[in-house]
Amino acid sequence: MKIAISVPDNLSQAVDHYAERTGVSRSEVYARAVHRLLETLEAEESLRRFNEIYAEATPAAPALTAAARVTFERNEW
């Protein structure tokens, strides 16, 4: 699908330079950037919802909290 957007000149030049340097099209650079932005926004929204739910939850036993922290830190987010 084709779309038309306006971007500042310096951003357009940076995208052009990156596209030339890496051998990908400008469209691909913009598509990748939007995809990454959407992934980031979704992750932030999920974290926000998790934090809301967690804030409302009953405090867990200290051992459970410690185990959850270890599990959380071992996983790549």
Rosetta constraint file for C-alpha pairs under 8 A:
AtomPair CA 7 CA 11 HARMONIC 6.48 0.50
AtomPair CA 7 CA 12 HARMONIC 6.36 0.50
AtomPair CA 8 CA 12 HARMONIC 6.33 0.50
AtomPair CA 9 CA 13 HARMONIC 6.11 0.50
AtomPair CA 10 CA 14 HARMONIC 6.15 0.50
AtomPair CA 11 CA 15 HARMONIC 6.14 0.50
AtomPair CA 12 CA 16 HARMONIC 6.13 0.50
AtomPair CA 13 CA 17 HARMONIC 6.09 0.50
AtomPair CA 14 CA 18 HARMONIC 6.12 0.50
AtomPair CA 15 CA 19 HARMONIC 5.97 0.50
AtomPair CA 15 CA 26 HARMONIC 6.49 0.50
AtomPair CA 15 CA 29 HARMONIC 6.93 0.50
AtomPair CA 15 CA 30 HARMONIC 7.96 0.50
AtomPair CA 16 CA 20 HARMONIC 6.16 0.50
AtomPair CA 16 CA 26 HARMONIC 6.30 0.50
AtomPair CA 17 CA 21 HARMONIC 6.09 0.50
AtomPair CA 18 CA 22 HARMONIC 6.04 0.50
AtomPair CA 19 CA 23 HARMONIC 5.59 0.50
AtomPair CA 19 CA 24 HARMONIC 4.98 0.50
AtomPair CA 19 CA 25 HARMONIC 5.61 0.50
AtomPair CA 19 CA 26 HARMONIC 5.68 0.50
AtomPair CA 19 CA 29 HARMONIC 6.76 0.50
AtomPair CA 20 CA 24 HARMONIC 6.87 0.50
AtomPair CA 20 CA 25 HARMONIC 7.78 0.50
AtomPair CA 24 CA 28 HARMONIC 6.32 0.50
AtomPair CA 24 CA 29 HARMONIC 7.00 0.50
AtomPair CA 25 CA 29 HARMONIC 6.46 0.50
AtomPair CA 26 CA 30 HARMONIC 6.29 0.50
AtomPair CA 27 CA 31 HARMONIC 6.01 0.50
AtomPair CA 28 CA 32 HARMONIC 5.99 0.50
AtomPair CA 29 CA 33 HARMONIC 6.17 0.50
AtomPair CA 30 CA 34 HARMONIC 6.14 0.50
AtomPair CA 31 CA 35 HARMONIC 6.07 0.50
AtomPair CA 32 CA 36 HARMONIC 6.11 0.50
AtomPair CA 33 CA 37 HARMONIC 6.10 0.50
AtomPair CA 34 CA 38 HARMONIC 6.12 0.50
AtomPair CA 35 CA 39 HARMONIC 6.26 0.50
AtomPair CA 36 CA 40 HARMONIC 6.16 0.50
AtomPair CA 37 CA 41 HARMONIC 6.13 0.50
AtomPair CA 38 CA 42 HARMONIC 6.06 0.50
AtomPair CA 39 CA 43 HARMONIC 6.16 0.50
AtomPair CA 40 CA 44 HARMONIC 6.13 0.50
AtomPair CA 41 CA 45 HARMONIC 6.12 0.50
AtomPair CA 42 CA 46 HARMONIC 6.12 0.50
AtomPair CA 43 CA 47 HARMONIC 6.13 0.50
AtomPair CA 44 CA 48 HARMONIC 6.08 0.50
AtomPair CA 45 CA 49 HARMONIC 6.19 0.50
AtomPair CA 46 CA 50 HARMONIC 6.06 0.50
AtomPair CA 47 CA 51 HARMONIC 6.03 0.50
AtomPair CA 48 CA 52 HARMONIC 6.24 0.50
AtomPair CA 49 CA 53 HARMONIC 6.24 0.50
AtomPair CA 50 CA 54 HARMONIC 5.93 0.50
AtomPair CA 51 CA 55 HARMONIC 5.91 0.50
AtomPair CA 52 CA 56 HARMONIC 6.50 0.50
AtomPair CA 53 CA 57 HARMONIC 6.28 0.50
AtomPair CA 60 CA 64 HARMONIC 6.25 0.50
AtomPair CA 60 CA 65 HARMONIC 6.11 0.50
AtomPair CA 61 CA 65 HARMONIC 6.30 0.50
AtomPair CA 62 CA 66 HARMONIC 6.14 0.50
AtomPair CA 63 CA 67 HARMONIC 6.19 0.50
AtomPair CA 64 CA 68 HARMONIC 6.10 0.50
AtomPair CA 65 CA 69 HARMONIC 6.19 0.50
AtomPair CA 66 CA 70 HARMONIC 6.34 0.50
AtomPair CA 67 CA 71 HARMONIC 6.25 0.50
AtomPair CA 68 CA 72 HARMONIC 6.00 0.50
AtomPair CA 69 CA 73 HARMONIC 6.11 0.50
AtomPair CA 70 CA 74 HARMONIC 6.27 0.50
AtomPair CA 71 CA 75 HARMONIC 6.59 0.50
